[in-house]
């Protein structure tokens, strides 16, 4: 087993997908042990640390990487299996911002009412109990919320020498902010440039669907990822697989276009896997699918289309050359 550990210094963090040299090369079959910073780079530590005062814009949402995968070429697919995602600190933060979030006026949704107050909430994380403790700011109310660690941002370099800010989700991945990106999940990313150049960041101790206020329970993470390469198989939009489901993503504005992209990809993928014609697959996904929301506040919005593997008959097995099963087994070997 080839295990590589990487803990970037603040200067080694990246804020784009594309436009940056790799921090290292890895072979398919590698286990990566990574440290990722929270979306504020660890600068927001107390309720008094307003991001507008302690963070330098636009240097938000840092990612760890990118990593060059040996042998990866355009037209291939990277498979990244999240073996473990563990908060690296015993606290996390969340915020509201002026002109950002789903329930406020923004620069593209112009409103006459005053902008929201910039406010910080600090959560206590208890890994032994598996909870994040919410504390209200205007009263003594508190409640324990179950930890559900995930990564909001994972992606590869876009094509055509393009560099995209890490906060933007699109066909290359990026800041999709779907809670489905938790441990036990494999994400498939289409390769656009030699080496793929994937990066990971934006850990969340938990997040509601939609990330409605614009931030989750933002946490630095210690993350273990198993890396695989599927040659000669293209992936149009990021796809996810867990033990029970296949998932397609779509990122765009308006939200209904993100929804359409994810549903279109799942319908056509279902047709390919089962041999059903397009309308039969459309009918199946229409009646058996789910549509979890990723984010509704970023520069693009993200939707997920989700289908139980049991609905696919034998077509639900062996997806991407059984990469999920093989990487899951590799991860189990690592943790045993």
N, C-alpha and C positions, 0 to 999 in steps of 0.2 A: 504494500500500500504506500503510495506516494503522498505524504502530508506536507503541505506548505503553509507556514504561518506568516501573516503580514499585519503589522500594526502601524498605520501611517502616522507620521508627524503632521501637525496642522498644515505645514507647508506642502505636504505631499497629497493633500486632498484635492479632488477635482470638482468643478462646478458645471461641467459640460459633458455631453456624450459626443465624441468626435472632437477633432482639433487638439488632441493631446497624445503624447507618446505613452506607450504602455509602461506600467510600473514593474512588470515582470511577465515572464512567459511560463505557461503551465501546459502539461500534456493532458490529453483526454484520460480520464480515470483518476485525476488528482483530487484529493480532499484539501480544500482551502479553509484555513482558520483565519477569520477576518475580524478586525475591529472596525466598526463604523460609528461616526459621530452622529449626534442628533441634528435636526434641520437647522439649528441655531449655532452649530459648531461648539456646543458646550458653554456658550457665553451667557445664556439665560439660566440663572441658577436660583434666583429668589423671585418673589412676587414684585420686588422693586426693580428688577432688571428688565426694563422695557426693551424689546428688540430694536426699536428705532433709535435707541440710545447706545446699546452695547454691541449691536451687530453692524457690519459694514455692508451696505447694499451695493451691488446685487449678489454678494457672496453669502448666499443662503443655500440650504439643501445640499451639503457636500456629499460626495460619493467616494467610496474606496475603490481604487482602480485607476485606469482600466487594465485588464489582463488580456494578454495575447494568448490565444489557444492554438497550439501548434497544429498545423494542417487545416485550419478553418479557412474557407474560401467563400466568396459570394455564391449563393445558391445552396449552401449547407445550413444546418440548424444547430445551435448550441442548446444543450439540455443542462439546466442548473437545478440540482435537487437540494432543497433546504433541509439539511439534517438537523440542525439545532439553531434556534434564535433565542438568545438569553440577554435580558437587560444587563448592561455593564455597570449600572449604578443603582443605588437604592432610592433614587428619585427620578422624576420626569416632570415635564412642564407642558402646558398648553396655553393658548393665547386667543384673544380676539384682536383684530387689526382694524383700523379705519380703512374703508374702501376695499375690503377683502372678506370673502365668505359668501355663503349662499343666501343670507337673509339681511343683506345690506346693499346700499347703492355702491357701485364700483365705477371704474373709469369707462367701462362699456355699457353699464346700466346706470345712466345718470339720473339721480334723484335730488330733490331739493332739501330733504331732511338732513340734519347734521350727521356726520360720519359716526360710526360706532367708537366707543372708547377703546383705547389700547389697554388691555388688561391681561395679567398673567396669573395662571393657576399652577400651583406646585402639587404634584402627586407624590405620596410616599409609596414606594414599591416594596412589597414583602414577598420575596421569592419563595420562602419556605411555605407561606400560606397561599401563594399563588394569587395575590390580589394587588390592585392599585387603589389607593385610598383617595377618593375625591373629597376635597374640602371647599365648600362654598366660600366666596369672598365677602359676601354681605351678611352672613349669619354664621352660626356655629354648626350648621348642618354638615354632616359627612356621611359617606357610604362607601363600602368596599365593593369594587368592581373586579370581576375575574380577569386575570392577566390573559391576554391572547396575542403574544408577540408576533409581529409581522414586519415586512419591509415595504415601505411605500414606493421605493424607487429601485428599479432594476432594469438594465437595458444594455444595448450594444451601440456601437458607433453607427450613425446613419450613413447612407451612401452618398456618392458624389462629393466627397470631401466636406460635407456639411457638419457644422458643430451646432448642437442644440443645447440650450440651457437645461440643467438637470431638473428644473421644476416643470418642464413641459413633457407630457406624455404624447406618444404618437406611435407609428408602426414599429419604431425601433425599441419600444418599451418606454423607459423614463418614469416619471412621477405618476404612476397609475393609481396609487393609493387604494388598492383593493385589499380588504382584510383576508381575501382568499390566499394571499401570498404569505402563508404561515409555514412553520416547520411541517415536514411530511409532504410538501407540494413540490412538483417539478414544473419549472417554467421553460417553455420552448421559445427561442428567439431566432429569427432569421438572420443569417450572417450577411452583412453588406460590404464589408471590407476585409482584407486579409487579416486573419487572427481574431476577427469578431470584435475584440476590444470591449469586453463587458465590464460593468461596474455596478456596485450595490451600495445603497445607503438609506437614509430616512427611516430609521427604525421607529416603530410604534409599539409601546407596551400594550396598547389596545386602541381600537378605533371603531366608531360607529360607521355604518354604511353611508357614503356620501361625504364624510369628513365635513359636515355641514358648516361648522364655524371657521373652517379653513386650516385648522391644525388638529392633530390627534394627541394622544398622550406620548409626546415626543421623547425618545430615549436613545442614548448610545447603546450599541449592541455588540455582543460577542457572538458571531455567526459562523456556522460551519456549513460549507457548500461543497457538494460533489459535482464535478464537471465532466460532461460527456459531449461528444461531437457526432452528429448524424450526417454522414456525407451524402451529397447529392439529393437531399430532401429540403425543399424550400418551405418557409413558414411566412405567410403574408402579414399576419398580426400576431402579437404575443399570445401564446396558448398555455393553459395550465392543466395539470393532471394531478389528482390525488388518488387514493385507493378506490374511491367510489364514483368519481365524476371526471368528465372532460369539460374544459372551459375555454371559451374564446373571449378576447377582449376587443374593444373598439374605443378609440379616443378621438374626439372632435368637438367642435361647437357648431350648432346647438346640440343639446343633450340627445335629442331624438336621432341625430346622425350617428353619434357614438353608439346608441342602442342598435341602430340598423347595421352598422359595421359588425358589431359583435354577433348579432343574430345571423347575418349573412354568412359570416365565417363558420359559425356552428352548423348552420343548415348545409352548406356545401361540404364541410368536413364530415358530417354525418352521412351524406350521400356517398362520399368517397369510401368511407369505412364499411358501409353496409351494402353498397351496390344499389340502394334505392334511387329512383329517379328524383329529380329536384323537388317536385311537388309532394311526393310521398315523404321525403325527408323534412320538408317544410311543415307538413301536417304533424309529423311526430314531434318535432321540436316545439311546435306551437302548443301542444297539449301536455308535454312532459318536462319542458324546460323551465328554468328559473332565470331571473335577471337581477343579480346583486349589483348594487351601485358601487362604483369605485369612488370617484371624487366629483363634486359639482361646484368646484371653486378655483381650479387651476386654469392655466392658459388654454388648455383643452380639458374637456370633461371625459370621464372614463366609465364605461359600462362593461359588465361581464355577462356572458350567456353561458349557462351551466346545465349540463344534462347528465343524469345518472348513467353509468356504463351498462347497467342492466337493461336499459332501453335499446341497446345496440346489438343485442344478441351476441354472437361471436365477434362482431365488429369492434367491441369494446376492449378486446385483448390485443396485445402486440403492437399498440400504437407507438410510432417512432422507434420501431425495432425493439420494443419492450424496454426502452430506456428508463422509464420510471421504476419498473420492477428491479432492474439491474442496479440502478443508483440507490434505490431504497435498501437493497441488500448490502451494497457497499457501505452505506451509512450505518446500517446495523452492525457490520463488522467493525467499523470505526468506534462505535460507542460501547461495544462489548468488552 
